[in-house]
Amino acid sequence: MDPLRPYWDFDDLDATEGRFRDLRAEALTQLARVQGLRDDFAAGERLLDEVAEQSPRVRIRVDLERGRLRRSSGDAEAALPLFEHAFAAAVEAGEDWLAGDAAHMAALASPDRTGFAAWTD
């Protein structure tokens, strides 16, 4: 089966376009993560800058990946607010898995054991 077929609705092309734009935006966030894991932080930032269409889930992913890029490049202090924002937005949007991911990353970016414990309790 064509894995893209579920995104299609030939009777509602606007909705179809929206689903593909969201899918593209989410894919860009994951490509940015790949670049961060390769230590190419500038390339990761450029990919995140390409994300134009932003559903709540995509905005959460953009914050998560920008935070990961900051943390991986050695700037955990700049990463923490991005993870905190991603967590709050994920909770509000009902994106439980992303909220857990954001909390995990916030714990890792916390400056001390107290901050770490606050995110892991």
Sequence and secondary structure as in RCSB ss.txt:
>XXXX:A:sequence
MDPLRPYWDFDDLDATEGRFRDLRAEALTQLARVQGLRDDFAAGERLLDEVAEQSPRVRIRVDLERGRLRRSSGD
AEAALPLFEHAFAAAVEAGEDWLAGDAAHMAALASPDRTGFAAWTD
>XXXX:A:secstr
  TTGGG  TT HHHHHHHHHHHHHHHHHHHHHHHHHTT HHHHHHHHHT     HHHHHHHHHHHHHHHHHTT 
HHHHHHHHHHHHHHHHHHT HHHHHHHHHHHHHH SSHHHHHHHH 
